[in-house]
Amino acid sequence: MMLGVLGGMGPLASADFMRQLTLLTQAERDQDHVPALLWSDPRVPDRTAARLGKGEDPLPMLLQGIRGIEAAGCNAVAIPCNTAHGWFDAMQAATKLPILHIVDAAREELDRLGVEDGPIGLMGTAGTLAMGLYQGRIGRECLVPEPALMESHVSPGIALVKANRVHDAYAPLAEAARILRNRGARAVVLGCTEIPLGIAAGEAMEFPVVDTVAALARAAIRHMGFTAA
C-alpha cells in the first residue's frame, strides 16, 4: 500500500504535509511509517485565479499528476491544497483511486479537538471561499473574513508564505484569525495549506485552530491502516 500525494500547490505546503505525515504516525522505526510518493508540480495553474474566472484551468495538470500517481502504483490520493478540491468531483471521476477530501479531514479534526457545536471561523483563499468549499460540506455555520479583511490580511499573508516569507505572514494571518474568534467562532479552520505555516511562525493562538495540513495527514494515516498520534 502506498499513498500518492498530489502536491506543489504550493511546494512548501506539500513539504509540510510530508513532514506532518511522518510526525503524526505512531512509529518506532523507518518501516513503521506510511509509504508515500510526493508528486510536487508547482506548474499547476493558480487555482484561485481559475475559480474566479481570471486564469487557466488547472484540471488538465491535476489529472496529469493523478495519472502519474496511478502509474507509480499508489492506492489512494491526498491533495494538500484546499482550493484544488474545487475540482474534486472531476478528479475523482477520472480515477478509481480514492481521493481523501480535505474538508472531511477538517471536520474530523474539529471533533478530535472537542470543539462544541456552533459557528466556526474559516480562513482560506478567495477562490476557496467563493466556491463554498467548506460551507456546503463541513456541517457548521462558517464565519468568513469580510472582503476588506481578505484584502488587507488574509490574501497578503498567503502570498507571503508562498514567497517564503513565513515569519512575515504571522502578524496578518493571526490578526485575521483573532477577528473571526471575536465574531463568535468556536474555532478557526485554516482552510488554505499556506495559512498554518504562517500561524505556526509566531505565538500559539489562544483558541482552537484546525491545521488542515495536519488534519489531512491524520486522515491519510488512518486510511492507510496506520495509527495517528
matplotlib code that plots the C-alpha trace (Angstrom):
import matplotlib.pyplot as plt

x = [0.0, 1.3, -0.1, 0.1, 0.4, -0.7, 1.3, 3.2, 0.3, 2.3, 5.6, 6.2, 2.7, 3.4, 6.7, 4.9, 2.3, 5.1, 6.6, 3.3, 2.6, 5.8, 5.5, 1.9, 2.4, 2.9, 6.2, 9.4, 11.5, 11.5, 9.5, 6.6, 5.8, 3.4, 4.9, 4.2, 5.0, 5.0, 4.1, 5.1, 4.4, 4.3, 3.5, -0.2, -2.1, -3.3, -6.5, -7.9, -7.4, -9.1, -12.0, -12.6, -12.5, -9.2, -6.8, -6.1, -8.0, -5.7, -7.7, -5.5, -2.4, -4.2, -5.2, -1.7, -0.5, -3.1, -2.1, 1.5, 0.4, -1.6, 1.3, 3.5, 1.2, -0.3, -3.5, -5.0, -4.5, -4.2, -4.1, -2.6, -4.2, -7.7, -8.6, -7.7, -10.6, -12.9, -12.1, -12.6, -15.5, -13.8, -10.6, -12.4, -14.4, -11.1, -9.6, -10.5, -8.2, -10.0, -9.2, -9.3, -11.3, -9.6, -12.9, -13.9, -10.5, -11.1, -14.5, -12.9, -10.2, -12.9, -14.4, -10.9, -10.3, -13.7, -15.0, -18.6, -21.4, -21.6, -20.1, -16.5, -14.2, -13.0, -9.9, -8.8, -8.1, -10.6, -11.2, -11.9, -14.4, -16.1, -16.8, -18.3, -16.0, -16.4, -19.7, -21.6, -19.7, -18.4, -21.8, -21.2, -22.0, -18.9, -17.9, -15.6, -13.4, -15.0, -13.7, -11.7, -10.0, -9.3, -7.6, -5.6, -4.7, -5.5, -4.6, -1.3, -0.5, -0.9, 1.2, 4.0, 4.1, 4.3, 7.2, 9.0, 8.5, 6.8, 7.6, 6.3, 3.0, 2.3, 1.0, -1.7, -2.9, -3.0, -4.9, -7.5, -8.0, -8.5, -11.1, -13.1, -12.8, -14.1, -17.0, -18.1, -16.2, -15.7, -12.6, -10.9, -10.3, -7.1, -8.6, -5.5, -2.5, -0.2, -2.0, -0.9, 2.7, 2.3, 0.3, 3.0, 5.7, 4.7, 3.0, 0.3, -3.3, -5.3, -8.2, -8.6, -7.4, -7.6, -4.4, -5.8, -2.4, -2.2, -5.8, -5.3, -2.2, -4.1, -6.8, -4.3, -2.5, -5.8, -6.9, -3.6, -4.2, -1.7, -2.2, -2.2, -0.7]
y = [0.0, 3.4, 6.9, 9.3, 13.0, 15.4, 18.5, 21.5, 23.8, 25.3, 23.5, 24.4, 23.2, 19.9, 19.5, 20.3, 17.6, 15.0, 16.2, 16.0, 12.6, 11.4, 13.2, 12.2, 8.5, 6.3, 4.6, 3.3, 2.7, 3.6, 0.6, 1.7, 4.8, 5.3, 4.5, 7.7, 9.2, 13.0, 14.4, 18.0, 20.1, 23.9, 24.5, 23.7, 27.0, 29.1, 27.6, 30.8, 32.7, 29.9, 29.7, 33.5, 33.3, 35.1, 32.2, 28.9, 25.8, 23.7, 20.4, 19.1, 19.3, 17.9, 14.9, 14.6, 14.3, 11.7, 9.6, 9.8, 8.7, 5.8, 4.7, 4.6, 2.0, 4.2, 3.1, 6.4, 10.2, 13.1, 16.7, 19.2, 22.2, 23.3, 25.3, 22.3, 20.5, 22.7, 20.2, 17.2, 15.6, 15.8, 14.3, 11.5, 10.7, 10.3, 7.7, 4.6, 5.5, 7.0, 10.7, 11.9, 15.1, 17.8, 19.2, 15.8, 15.7, 19.2, 18.1, 15.1, 17.3, 19.6, 16.5, 15.4, 18.8, 18.6, 21.8, 22.3, 22.9, 26.5, 28.7, 28.2, 30.8, 29.9, 31.4, 30.5, 31.8, 33.9, 31.0, 28.6, 31.0, 31.9, 28.3, 27.5, 24.5, 24.3, 25.9, 23.1, 20.2, 20.8, 20.8, 24.0, 27.7, 29.3, 32.9, 34.1, 37.2, 40.3, 41.4, 44.2, 41.8, 39.4, 42.2, 43.6, 40.5, 37.0, 37.2, 39.1, 36.6, 33.6, 35.4, 35.9, 32.2, 31.4, 33.9, 32.0, 35.0, 32.8, 34.8, 38.0, 36.2, 35.5, 39.0, 39.5, 35.9, 35.7, 39.0, 37.8, 34.6, 36.7, 38.8, 35.7, 34.5, 37.8, 37.5, 34.3, 31.5, 28.4, 27.6, 28.8, 26.4, 27.3, 26.4, 27.1, 25.0, 28.0, 29.6, 27.0, 27.7, 31.4, 30.8, 28.4, 31.0, 33.0, 32.7, 30.0, 31.0, 31.3, 29.3, 26.1, 26.3, 23.5, 23.0, 21.4, 20.1, 18.1, 17.1, 15.7, 13.9, 12.2, 11.2, 9.7, 7.8, 6.2, 5.5, 3.6, 1.4, 3.1, 4.8, 8.6, 10.3]
z = [0.0, -0.9, -0.6, -3.5, -2.6, -5.3, -4.4, -5.5, -4.6, -3.0, -2.7, 1.0, 2.0, 0.2, 2.0, 5.3, 4.6, 4.2, 7.5, 9.2, 7.7, 9.4, 12.7, 13.2, 12.6, 15.7, 14.8, 16.3, 13.1, 9.4, 8.5, 10.7, 8.5, 5.7, 2.3, 0.2, -3.1, -3.4, -6.9, -6.4, -9.6, -8.9, -12.6, -11.9, -12.9, -10.0, -8.6, -7.2, -10.4, -12.3, -10.0, -10.2, -14.0, -14.3, -15.1, -16.8, -15.9, -13.6, -14.2, -17.0, -14.9, -11.8, -13.9, -15.2, -11.6, -10.8, -13.8, -12.6, -9.1, -10.6, -12.7, -9.6, -8.1, -5.3, -3.7, -2.5, -3.1, -0.7, -2.0, 0.4, -1.3, -0.3, -3.4, -5.6, -4.1, -6.2, -8.9, -6.6, -8.4, -11.8, -10.3, -8.6, -11.7, -13.6, -11.3, -9.4, -6.6, -3.5, -3.1, 0.5, 0.9, 3.0, 4.3, 5.7, 7.4, 8.9, 10.2, 11.8, 13.4, 14.9, 16.5, 17.7, 19.3, 21.1, 19.5, 20.6, 18.2, 17.0, 14.3, 13.2, 11.6, 8.1, 6.5, 3.0, -0.4, -2.2, -4.5, -1.7, 0.0, -3.3, -4.3, -0.8, -0.5, 3.3, 3.7, 2.0, 3.4, 6.9, 8.6, 10.6, 10.2, 8.8, 9.6, 6.8, 6.6, 5.2, 1.8, 3.3, 5.8, 2.9, 1.0, 4.0, 5.9, 4.6, 0.9, 1.7, 4.4, 2.0, -0.6, 2.0, 2.7, -1.0, -1.2, 1.6, 3.9, 6.5, 9.6, 8.0, 7.4, 11.1, 12.1, 9.4, 9.5, 13.3, 13.4, 10.9, 13.0, 16.2, 14.4, 13.5, 17.1, 18.4, 16.0, 17.8, 16.2, 18.4, 16.4, 13.2, 10.4, 8.5, 5.1, 3.0, 3.4, 3.5, 6.4, 9.1, 8.1, 8.8, 12.0, 13.3, 12.8, 15.9, 19.2, 19.6, 19.2, 22.4, 20.9, 18.8, 15.2, 12.7, 10.7, 7.5, 6.6, 9.8, 9.6, 6.1, 7.2, 10.1, 7.7, 5.3, 8.1, 9.2, 5.7, 5.0, 8.1, 10.4, 13.8, 14.0, 17.0]

ax = plt.figure().add_subplot(projection="3d")
ax.plot(x, y, z, "-o")
ax.set_aspect("equal")
plt.show()
